[in-house]
Amino acid sequence: MATTSPTPVAGRVFSIPAGVPFLDALARRLLEETADDALALGRYRILLPTRRACRALQETFLRLREGRPLLLPQLTPLGDIDEEELALAAEAEAPGAGLDLPPAMPPLMRQLMLARLVAHAAEARKEPMSADRAALLAGELARLVDQVATERLSFERLSEIVPGELARHWQLTVEFLEIVTKAWPKIEKQAGAVGAAERRNRLLERQAEAWRRSPPDGPVIAAGSTGSIPATADLIAAVAQLPQGRVLLPGLWLTGSDLFWQKVEADPSHPQHGLGLLLRHLGIKPAEVLAWPAGEPLPAVAARQFFLAHALVPATLSHRWRAGDGDDPEAAATAEAIDDLGERGDLDPGLRRLDCPGQAEEALAIAVMLREAAEQPALRAALVTPDRRLARRVAAELKRWSIEIDDSAGSPLTDSAPGAYLRLAAQLPLDAAAPVALLALLKHPLAAGGLAPGLFRQRVRALERAVLRGPRPAPGFDGLRRAVAAIDDDHAEMRALPGWLEELAAKARPFFDLSARPSVPLADLIEAHIAFAEALAADDRESGAARLWSGDAGEAAATFLTELLAAARDHEAVAGADYPAFLDSLMAARQVRPRYGRHPRLFIWGPLEARLQQVDLMILGGLNEMTWPATPAPDPWMSRPMREAFGLPPAERRIGLSAHDFQQACGAARVVLTRARKIDGTPTVPSRWLTRLDALMKARGLDPQQMQAPGWMEWAEALDSPDGPPRPVVRPRPTPPVAVRPTQLSVTQIETWMRDPYAIYARHILKLVRLEPIDAAPEAAERGTIIHAALDSFIKAHPGPLPENALATLLGHGRDAFGAWLDRPSVWAFWWPRFERIAAWFLEQRREELAEVERSLAELKGKIEIDAHGHPFTLTAKADRIDRLKGGGLGIIDYKTGAIPTPKEVVAGYAPQLPLEAAIAVQEGFGALGDRRIRRLAYWRLSGGDPAGIIGLAGGKEAEPEALAVRALERLRRLIQTFADPATPYLSEPHPEYAPRFSDYAHLARIAEWSVAGEGE
């Protein structure tokens, strides 16, 4: 195989300057050559880097011919040589020979085979590996295999890497690679297939050999490639040797000196490095390359490209930026030319830069630019960026104007509706149908469970309210069934839940059973997963398959699973629990590309897709280090020294190719360079190319700020800014009719009424009740309820003297009260030890008070009727404990697991619970308790900390309990009378110093807004 052509190629190698639209120049020249003959172009064959470039050239020919009929040339992507033509040529030369090339192994099948090798090698080293981890490493290994094939290397060269010179973990990696790579060729041979990169190499080599033996009758042009792949470079060399062959290079700098090209060849990160290597491969010097006869760039664009070329020179030549007396003539000429540009005032009106505060602002500013471009007829605009996150943000921002932009990279299958649905379905068994996982799947738009979608959503909401909010039910569908069976609700919606849930469980059972196994054939898992997903996706009109696999995303998902199922037939068994992560790792590389419905003049391109294409406005986004140029991803298989010893090209070569893409993209009539100063709150570093531009301008006394684009950020910010000056939010003042205002409240709600009337309005008039969080963790409220229940049941069982083994007895009541909560590790580890301390403290206090207490009554319910100047009202209560004292009178105790009211709050009337319970007791609202004198009102704070409990007297030691009761009742009468006035509003927190510590309605009242605004009143 030839590496350098002995045939002279001078006069056959051309270049189109970066500022000239490449495809326009190519098409225009060929139309001139054929004298606009509509049939003559059919004899031409043009090799281009990508399929997108081929489609773009087709459109260019049609545009230049203004729609007139035309026989297009044969357009071929360099990586997609026509196999049938090669086979026919081989058959003509040697009948029966054919092409004789094995097929390319499907990517998923190759990844699974490599994953099996990786897993076996790990087991041999007694380091078992999960299926998903093996698949991830297999993907990286597949890329390494492709790199090795692309560079025409062999894994036999692993022996040239000296393990003793490497760190221990890299030594182990080399050993690991040897195990895998020795087995892989045998597997490929058994499968009768080769890797895609290896097959591409063989096709390109066969094509080059065929053309050397028998040159085509018509012209052949290799256009736009930098020859970064060795086999591609050989084919380009073969084209250059053809009698009618020509090579057309993109953006070669024809004016560079010999010293410049020496430095370029030594600097892989330079934009011209790849072209320099290709020219050396062709055996031609840069000075011998001819300019393509198709016009010159616009003067402003030519000046910009001159400036960029000097900004991006190798670092060893950057001293020329400050050339002075005594410097070499070329350096002085360079500096003089740059100064001439600066004297024009505006260096380049077509080149602008935009530094944005963050990526969200960058995306919005870019969307505004594209939106403006869409309003100008025939104007084409594109965002070029390797940053997929930025691209998705821009596409999302454009949807506010109903613009669906053509994104060449598409969107990840994992983020599409079918992809997300399949991932949720796969994850459900691993999460044992936990509330969040179950609702995420059942609320997905594709889920219908065989019902009308509206009815299905209604059932899901009923299940959510019934058992999925609050503490988590027992695992799996069995736990859900038990939780539903325990519901005491005769509503029709609830009656339908058990049967509906049983149907869901039946659909999921086969997949759940397989997922629970420690070892199961992968193909069986995939089939069960598909069956479950289709069964759940069916509605009352369409089958699940029809709904799930429709549309671009559905077809992409179907193709992926079909390929995966075919590849999985020969794969080994996997653990069912590994399947969701395994599926994610394989699906991550798949993209969905819509085929229609995109804007015809707006595009998002990656740097590769943007090659050779030209638009009127080119926006180069994401120009930060580590993004563009991208930092080479860490290679799990080879370190940088290992790659060098093995013969792989340096990572900087990709940076050089990115730099060439950047320089080519800057050839549009209008270019905007954008970046974000921060991403996710982290400061970023400008791309090295922007830094070079700034440095060159400063070196020649120019101000880099003149490149900043005015207006765009301001326009973007104005989109989401309110019209006019800010309007303060006022405190809500609802005044509902008196007829709907509450006439019965409990003593705890009276406290809320005094502290936050708005909460009473929301709860008792609007009937708004706070929903429990989904899959809620045990909270302080549940702890208080449980401790109250334990103490109350103990007091009811032993209202007088303590039993023997009182602590054990109380702890037994505690276990009954905690019940299933004790199965939770957090409750057992934290709550139960606190209760044990509370129990010991409680019994100690109980022993001391029994000398004064005759009998204790727990959880007494009571109520009284109040006449507040003609306005009847019912006050209710449930007292935690009322003690009948031996000396006569009553003591009322309230258990608190949180903070207890301060004496100031009780005296001021903002903690009226105990005083009002005393008032109810005095009026026999709790029934006949004997002597109704109130001798003691106390709070018992039961925290379980150190100390475990604290006793606080209501109103302090000096307060008289009966006087507190009288005042509390009088305040309540005045409160009832006040709110009987229809003009009295239910204000939110009218007295901030007595505002409640917690409120379920603070967000509804917008407290955070009007309190900051000084109430806005």
N, C-alpha and C positions, 0 to 999 in steps of 0.2 A: 504494500500500500504506500503510495507516494505521499510525502509530507510537504515537499516543495517542488513546484513545477519547473522542469528544465526548459519548457517552452517560454519564450519572451511574452509577457502579458502587457508590456507598455502600450498605451493607447487603448486599452480595453478596460481600464479601471477608472471610474469617475466618482465624483462626489457632488452632492447637493448641499449648499450651505445651510446651516441650522435655521436661518431666518427665512428660507424659501419653503413654502408648503411642499413637502416631499412628494406626495402622491399626485398633486396637481402638476408639478414640474415633470414627473415621469410620464403621466398620461398626455400632457400637452405635447411633449417632444415626440412621443410615439405617433400621435395623430399627425404631426407635421411630417414624420418620416414616411408614413403611409399615404401622404397627400390626401388625407381625410377619406381614404378608400374604406368603405364600410366592411369589406371582406378581407382586406389585407392583414388586418390585426389578428385574424384567426390563426395565422401561422406562427405568431409569437408565443413563447412560453416565459412566464414571469414567476420567479421564486421569491416569496415574501416571508417575513418571520412568523406571522400568525394568521389564523383564519380571519380574525377581525380586520387585519390589514387587507386581506383579499377582498372582503366585502366592501371595505371602504374604497378600494381602487375601482371596483365595479361601479359604485355610485359616482365616483369621480369621472369615469369615462362617459357615463350617461348624462351627467350634468354638463360636461364640456360639449357634448354633442347635442345638448338641449332637447333630449328625448328622441332624436332621430334614430332610426334603426342602425344597429351596429353589431357585428360579430366580434365578441369579446375575445381577448387572448386567453390562453389556458393559464389560469392563476392557481398556483400550488403553494400551500404552506410548506416551509422547509422541513417541518417535522412530520409531514403527511404525504410522502411520495406515493405516486400511483402504482400500486402493486400489480394491477392487472397488466399495465403497459410493460412493466419490467418482466412479468411472466411471459408475455407474448414475445418480447425481444429475446429472452433466453430460449424459448421454444423454437424460434426461427433460426437461431444460431446452432442449437443442438437439440434436435427433436427428442422429446421425452425428458428433457432436463427439467423444465419448469423453473419456478422460483426457489422451491425447496427451502422455505423459511418456516420454522415452527411458529405457531401463534403466540401472541403476548398473553401472559397469564393475567386473568382478571385481578384488579388491585385488591379486592377484599379477600379473594382466595389466597393470594400471596401473603397478605397480612396475617391471615389465620394460620397458614402454614409456618410462617416465621414465628408467630406467637407460640405455636406448639414447640418449635425448636428452642426458643428462649426459655419456656417453662421447663422443658426436659433438662436443659443445661443448668438451670437454677436448682432443680431437684438433685442433679448429680453432685452439686456443691453443697447439698443439704441446706439450701436456702429457698424453701417453697415460695412460690410467687402467685398472687391472685391473677385471675383471668384478665381483668381489666389492666393491671400493671403490665402483664405480658403483652397485651395488645398494643399498649402505648409504646413500649420498647420495640415491638415489632414494626410499628409505623416508622419510628426513627431509624431502625435497621434497614427498612426498605428504602428510605431516602439515601442512606449510606451506600447501599448496593447500587442504586441508580447513579449516584455520584461516581462511584468506582467504574461503572460501565461507561458513563458519559466520558470520563477522562481516559478510557481505554487502559485501565489498570487491572491488576489481578490481586485477589486476596492472598495469593502466594507471597506477595511482598510484605505481608505481616512479619515474616521472619527477619526483614531488614530493620524492624523496630526493635531496639535493644531493650528488653524488659528491665535489665539491671540499672538503666539510666533513668527509670521512671519511678514515680511514687508507687507505693504498694497497691493502691486501689486501681491505678492504671495498668499495672502488671496483671492484676486479676482480670481486668477488662480485655486485655490482649488475649489472655488464655481463653476467656469466654468467647471472644470473636472467632478464635481458631476452631473451637468446637462447633460453632454455628455455621461458619462459612465453609468448612470442609463437608458438612452434610448437605448444604443447600444446593450445590450443583447436581448432586445425585437426585435430589427431590425434583428439581427442574427437569432432569432427563427422564425420570419416571413419569412425570406429568406430560411430557412431550411439548413443553412450552418454555419460553424465556421471558425475562423481564421486559417491560415496555422500552426502557432506555437501550437495552442491548439490541432489541429488535429494530429500533429506530436507527441505531448505528449501522446495522447490517443493511438496512434498506438504503441509507445514504451512500454506503460504500458500494453497493451493487449499482446504484444509479450513476455514481461517478465512473465506475468501471465500464458500464454500458455506454456512456457518452464518450469515453476515451476510445473505445473500440469502434463505435459507430456514431459519429456526431449527428445530431438532429438536422433536418433540412432547413428548419426555420431558425430565426433568432432566439437566443436564450439569454435572459437577464436575471441575475441574482441581485435583488434590490433590498436595501434597508437592513441587512443583517450585519452584525459586528463579528460574526464567526466565533462566538465564545465557546461553542461546542466543537471539539476537534473534528468530528465527522462532518459537521456543517462546514467548517473551514476547508476541509478536503474537497467537498462538493463545490464550494465557491471557487476553489483553485481549478477544479476541472472545468467549470463554466468559463473561467477566464482563458482557458486554453482552446476552447471551441472556436472554430472558424468564425462563427457568428455570435460568439459569446461576449457578454459584457457584465461587469460587476459595478454596482452603483452603491456607494457607501453613504451613510447618513452623517452629515455634519463634520466631515474631516476638516481639520484646520490646515489649510494648504500653505500658510505663510510661515510655519514654524521652521526654525533653523535646525541644523544637525544637533547642536547642543541641546536644544529644546526636546527633540525626539529621543535623545539618549536619556535625558532625565525622565521623560514620560514612560519609557519602557521599563525604567527602574522603579516606577511609582504605580503600583496596582490600583491605587485609589483615584488616579487621575482619569477624567472623562475620556481622554483620547487613548488610554492604555490599551484597551481591547482592540481598537482600530490599528494601533501601532503593531501589535502582535500579528494581526491578520495580514497587514502589508508585508511584514517580514516573512510570513508563511507563503505569501504570493510571490515573494522574491522581487518586490518593487519598492522603491523609496517614496516617501510622501511627496517629494518634489515632482515625481513623475506622474502623480495622479492628476487627471484632467478635470476641469470644471464641467459639469453637465450643462449643455447649452440650452438652458431654459430660463433665462432671466436672472436678475439680481434681487436680493431682498430690498425692502424699503429702506431708505437711508437711516431712519431712526432705529429700525430693527437691526440693521447692519452695525450701527454704532453700539447698540446694546450688546450684540454678540461679541464684538471686539472687546468691550469692557469686561464681559463675563469670562472670555477666554483668558484675559490677563489676570483677572481675579482668582481664577482657578489654576494658575500655573503651579508646577511642582514647588514645594516649599523652598527648595534650594535655589529657585530663581526669583523668589519674592523680593529680593533686595533691589530688583529693577524698579520697584514701585517708587523708590526714593532716589532715583538716579541723579547724579550731579556731575560736576566737572571731574574728568578722569575716568568715568565709567566707560564701558565698552559702547560702541556706537549703537548697537541694537537696543541696549538698555535705555540709552538716551532717547532714541526714537520712540520707544514704547511710552516712556514718561511724557514725552511731548504730545503724542497722540491722545493720551488720557487727559492731559491738561486742556487740549483743544475741545474735548467733550465738555469739560467742566465750565469752560468760558461761555458756553451757550446759555448758562443760567439754569435751566431745567435739564438735568442730565438726560432724561428720557421720559417724555410725557406718557409713553405707553407702558412704562414699568412702574408699578406701585407696590408698596409693602404695607401690611396691616398687622400690627402686634396687638392681640386681644387679651383682655384680662384672664379669660379662661376658655376652655374648649366649648362650653355652651354658647358663649358670646361669639366665638369664632364661627361656629356652625350657623348661628343666626345671621351673622354678617354675610357669610357666603351665600346663604339662602336668599338674602335681600338682593345681592348682586345678580344671582341667577334669575330671580323674579323680575328684576328690571330688564335683563336681557330678553326674557320671554316676551316682553311687551314690544320689542323692536322687530318688525317683520324681517325674516330671512337671516337674522343674526343668530349665530350658533355659539354656545358657551359650554364649557366643561370644567368640572372640578377634577383635578388629578391629585391623588393622594394614595399612599400605601396604608393609611390609617383607617381601618375598617370602622372603628368606633366613630370617628369624625364623619365618615361617609354616611353611616346610618343616621347620625344626628341631623345632617343636612337634609337627607331624604325625608326625615320626619318633620322638620321645620317647613319644608316646601308643601307638605300636605295641608298646612293652614290655608293655602291658596288653591287647594285641589290640584296640585301639580304632582304627577307621578313621574319621577325622573328615571331615566334609563341608567341603571347601575350595572356596569359590566361584570362586576364580581358577584352580583346577586346577593342573597341573604342566606345565613346558615340554615340548613334544614332543621337543626335543633331548635331554632327560634320560630319556625313556621307553626301554623296551627296544627297540622297533622304530626309534625315532629314533636312538639311539646306534648300533645295528647298521648302519643306512643310512649314517651319517656315517663309521663305520669302514671300510665297504666303499668309500665314495667316496675316502677318504684313501689306501687301500692302493696304488693305482698311483703316486701322487705320491711315496710313500715307497719305491717299488721293492721292495715286499714285504719290507721290513726286519724283523728279528726281533720287535721290540716291536709294531709295527703289525700284523704277520701274526698273532702270538699273541693280541693284543687282539681281532681279528676271529674267529679260529678258536675261541677259548675262550668267545665270546659264546653264551649259551644258545640263541639261534636258529640258530646254525650247526650243520649236520649233514652237508652234502655228499652227500646221498643215502643215507647209512648209518644204522644204528641209532645214536642219540645216544651211547650208551655206547662203542660201537666207534669212533665218530669221535673221541671224547675220547681214547681209548687211542692212536689214530694220532697225534693232535696232541701228546700227551705224548712219544711216541717220537721224533717229529720235533724236539721241543724239546731233548730230551736229546742227540740225535745231532748236530745241526748248529746249533741256535739259541742254545745256551749257549756262552759263550766268544767268541772273535773273530767278527765278522760275516762271513757268507759273501758271495760276489759278488752284485751286485744282481739283482733279479728272480727269476722262477721258474727261469730258466736257471741262475743261480748256485746256487739251492737244489738243482736236479737234479744239478749237478756235485758239490756237497758231499755229497749222499746217495750218489752213485755211488762216492765215495772211501771210504766206510765199510767197514771190514773186520770185519764182524760177521755171522755166519750165523744169528743168532736169527730165528725166524719173524716176529717183530714188525718187525725191520729189513728182512727180505726183502720185506715188503708195502709198504714206504715208496715205492719208485720208481714203482710203478703207481698208487698212491693220489695221489702228488704230481702225476703226469701228468694225472690226472682233474681235480684242482683247477686246474692250469694251463689245461686246456682250457675250463673254466667261466669263468675270468677273462680269457682271451686277448682276446675282442672288446672288452671294456671297457678293458683295458690298452692295446690298440692305438689306440683312439680317444683315450684320455687322453694318449698320447704326442705327439699331433699339435699343432702350433702354432695351428691353426684348425680347428674342427669345429662343425657345427650343434648348437645346444644341445639340441634335441629328440632327436637321435641319441645324445648323451651320456646323457641321462636314461633313454632306453629301454634302452641297454646297461647302465647302472647298475642299473635295475630287474631286467633279465634275470639279471645276475650275482648280485644279492642273493637273488632267488627260487631260482636254481639251488643256491646254497650253503645256503639255508634248508631245502631239501627233506630229508626223512628217509626211512626205509624204509617208512613207512606213509602219510605225507601229502605233498602237494605243497608246494613252497616258498610259493606264494601263500596256501594255506590256513593255514600256520603264521605267516607274516609279517604278514598283514593281518587277523588275528582280534583280538577284544577291543577295548576302547575306544581304546587307544593305537594298535593296528594299523589300525583304521578311520580314525583321525585322520591317520595317516601316509599311508594310501591316498588319502584325500581331498586332502591336501596335494599329493602327487605327481601326481594326476590334474589338479588345477587348474594345477600348474606345467607339466605337459606340454602342456596346452591353450594356455597363455599362451606357451610356448616355440616354438610352430609358426612364428610370425612374427618370432621374435627372431633377431638376427644371430649369426654364428658367434662362439665364444669359444675361448680357449686351453684345452686340456685340463687344464693344470696349475692353472688358476684355478677349476676346477669345485668342488673340496671347500669352499674358502672361500666361494664363491658360494652353494652349497647351504646352508651354515651361516647365512649372512646372511639368507637367505629363510626358513629354518625357525625362526629364533630367535623370531619373533613368534607362533608357533602354540602353543596350549595344549591339554592333554588334560584333559577333565572327565569323571570316572566318572559313570555314570548310576544306579548302585545300589550297595548294600553299604556305605553310609555310616551313621554313627551318627545316629539320628533327633533327638537333642536337643543335640548339640554341633556347633558350626560355626566355621569360620574365614572371616571376611568382609574384603574390602577396604572402605575408607571409602565408596565408591560403593554397594557391595552392602548396606552396613549402613544406608543411609538409610531412614528410616521404619520400620525393624524394631526390635523390642524383645525382650529376653530377661531372665531373672531375674538373671543374672550377666553383666556386660559387662566384658571385660578389654581395655583399650586398650594395646597393646604397641608397643614401638619408639619411645617418645616422646623422640626426640633430634632436635636440629636437623640438617637435611640429610636426615632420614628422614621425620619427621612434625612439622611440615610439611616437604615435600621441597623441596630447593633446585632451582629451575628448571634443567632441563638446558640446557647450552650449545647455542644454535641455530647450526648451521654456515652458515646462510643470511643471518641478520639479527642485528645487534647490538641491544642495548636501545634506543639512540637511533634506530636505523633502524626498529625496530618501532613506536616512538612516532610517528615521522614518517609511517609508512605507514598508521597508524590501527588497528593491532592493540592489544588491551587489554594493560595492564601485567601482568607476571608475578605481581605481588602479588595479582591477583584470584584466582588459583588458591589462594594461601595463605588468602585470605578464605573460599573455599568449603571448604577443609580445616578451617579454624577452626569453621565452622558444623557440619560433620560431627562434629568433636570435641565441641562443646557438646551436640549432639543425642544423641550416644552416651552422654554423662554423665547422661542422664535415666533410666537403669535403676535398679531398686531397689538393686542392689549394683554398684559400679564399682571396679575396681582399675586403677590407672595404673602401668605398668611401663616401665622403661628399663634399659639396660646402661651402666655407667660406662665400660667399655672395649669396643671391638670390634676384634678382631685385634691386641690390644695397644696400640691407639691410644686415648687418652682422648677421651671424647665430651662434647658440650655438651647439657645438658637442653633439651628443647623449650621454646620461648618461652612456651608456655602454662603449663608447670610453673613456669617462672621467675616468671611473673606471679602465680601462686597463692602462691608463697613470699613474694614481695615484698609482696603485699597482707596476708598474715598477719603478717609482721614489722612492717608499718606500723601495724597495729592491736594490736601487742603479743602476738600469738599465736605459738605454737611450731609451725613446720612439721613437726617430728618426730612430732607427734601423729597425722599422717596415715599414717606408715609402718606397713605391714602386718606384724604380728608372726607369726613361726612359719613362713611359707612357705619362706623360704630355708633354714632349718634342716631342714625336712622334706625339701626337695629334695636337700640335701647328704647327708642320712642314707641316701637311697636307694642311693647308690653307696659308702657307707662300710662297712668290714668289721665283722662282728659281733665284739664284745668287743675287748680290747686287741690291739695289733699283735703278731703272732707272728713272731719273728725267723727268717730263713731259715738253715738249717744247711748247712755245706759237705757236698757229696755224698761218700758213703763206700761206693762199690760194691765188693762182695767176690764176684766171680763164681767158679764152681768152678774148681779148678786145671786140670781137663781142657780147659777152653776158653781158658786163658790162653796167650799167644803163646810159642812156643819157638824162634822165628827172627825176628830184627830186623836192620835195617841199622845202620851206625854212626851215621847221622844220627838214626834213630829211638831209638837208645840215649840220645842227648842229650835228646830229648823225654821219654823214660821217666824220666830223672833230674829234669828240670825240671818236668814236668807229667804224672804217671802217668795222670791222667784222660783225656788226649788219646789215649794208647795204648789205654785201655779202650774209648773211643768208636770209634776207628778200627779196631782189630784184633779186638775182641770183639763190639761192637755192629754192626760193619761199616758205620758211617756215614761217607760220603764227601762232602765239601763240593762242592756243585754250582757250576759256573762261573756268573757273572752272565750274564743275557741281554744279547746284543749288547755284550759286555764290551770296554772300551777296553784297549789293551796295558798290561800291568802290569809291575812290577819282576821278577816271577817269569819272565815270557816274555823279558824283556831278559836276565836271567841265563842262561836256557837257550840263547838265541841266541849270546851272547858265548862261553859255554862251548863250544858246538858249533863256532864259528869257530876258536877257539884250538886245540881238540882236533884238528880236521881238519888244521890247519896243522902241528902237532907230529907227527901221524902221517905226513904227507907229507914232513916234514923233521925227523927225530928227531935229526939231528946238526947239521953246519954249516948256516948260513943260505944260502938261494939268492941269486942275483943279483936285484936289484929285489925285495928281501924285503918291503918295505912294500906294493908293488903286489900281490905274491902274497898277502900276508895280507889285504889289502882285498878281493881276489877271493874268498878263502874266506869273508870276512865277507858279501859280497853273496850268495853261495850260501846261507849260514846264514840271513840275513834273508829271502831269497826274496820272497814276496808282501807281506811286511810293509812293504817299501820303497815300496809303492804308497800307503801311508797318509801323508797330509801330516804328521801329528804325528811319526811315526817318522822320516821323511826329514828333518824340520826339527830334531828334538831328539836322537833316539837315534843316528842315523848320524854326526853330527859328534862325539859322545862316543866312538863306537867308533873313529873315525879317530884321536882322541887316545890312546885305549887301545892301539891298534895300534902307534903310534909309541913309546909308553912301553914296551910289552911287548918290542919288538925291541931297544930300548936295553938293557933288563935281560938279554935273551937273549944279546946280544953279550958282555956283561961276564961272564956265568956260563959261557960255552962253554969258557973256559980250564980249568974244573973239571969240566964235565959231559962224560961220554963219550957217553951216549945217553939220550934222554928217551922215556918210554913214556906214552901218553895213554889215559885211560878204561880202566884195567885193572880187571877184575872179580875179586873174591876172596872167600873165606870160610874160616872155621875152625870146628871143633867144640869146644865147651867143656864140660867136666864140672864142674859146680858142686856138689861134694859129693853126687853121685848124681843130679843134675838135668841132663840133657843139654840143650844149647842151641846153636843155629847163629848165628854172627855173620857178616853179609855186608857187602860194601863195594864201591864203585866209585870208585877214586882218580882225581882229575882228572889228576894227573901224578906219575910216579915217575922220578927221575933216577938213573942209574947213574953214580957219580962216578969220576973218573980215579984218584984216590988210594985207591979202595976204599970200599965202603959205599954207602948209599942216601940220597937226599934226597926227601922227599914234600912236594908242594905242593898246596894247595887254593885254587881261585879263588873269590873272594867279590865280588859286585857290590854287596852291602850292607855293613853294619858287620861287622868281624872280632871274634872273641872277645878279651877282655882276658886278659893273663897270669894274673890272679887267678882267672878262670873256668876256665882250662885247668888250673892247679895244683890247684884245689879239685875238679876232676873234672867240672864242669858243662859243659865244652866238650870232650868226649872223642873227637871225630871223628878228628883227626890222630893222637893217641896210639894209638887202637884200630887205625887203618890201619897204624901202625908195628908193632903187635903181630901183625897178620895177616901183614905182610911178613916178620917175623922167623920165623914158623912156616910160611913158604912158601905162605901162603894165596893169594898172587898168582902162584904158579908160581915156577920157578927164576929168581932174579934175580942169582945170583952171590953176592958178598959181602953178607950180610944185616945188617951193622951199620947202625944208624940214626944218621946224622951230622947230619941237618938236617930240621926240621919247620917249614914256613913257610906263612903265609897271604899271598896276593896280592890286595889290595883293588883292584878295577878299577872305578872310578867314572866315569872320563872327565872329571872336574872339574879343579880346579887344586889339587894335582897330579892327573895322570890316574890314577896308581896309587900304592899304598903297600905295602911289604913288612913284615910283622910275624912275628916268630918265636914259635912256640907256647910259652907259658910264660915268655917273655922270654929275654934273652941268657944268663942264669945257669942256665937249666933244662937238664938232661941229657935229650935225646930218648929214649934207651933207658930211663932211669928213669921218664919220663912214661908210656912204653908199659907197663912192668911194673905201675905203680900203677893205670893205667886198667883193665888186664885184671883185676887183683885186685878193684877196686871193682865191676866188672861181675859177677864171680863172686858177690860178696856180694849184689848187687842181685838176681841170678837166684835165689839161695837165699832171700832175704827174700820175694820174690813167689811162691815155691813154697809158702809158708804160706797156706792158704785163708783165714786170718783177716786177712791183710794187705790193706788197702783201696787202691784206686787213687785217691788223693787228688788234688784239683785244686790245683796250685801249692803244694806243701807247704813250699817255701822261697821266700817272696815276693821276696827279694833276688835270686834266680836264676830268677825266672819268665821264661818265653819272651816275646820282644817281641811276637809275633803268635801267635794261636791260632784255629783254625777252630772250636773247641768252647767258647769262653769263654761264649757265650750259653747253651749247654746246661748248663754247670756253674753258671750264675747267679753268676758271680764278683762282678759289680758289686753284688749284693744281700748275699751273706753277708760280703763283705769290709768293707762299710760297717757291717754289723751286728756287727762284731767276731767274725765266723764263727758267731755264734749258738750256740756250743757251751759 
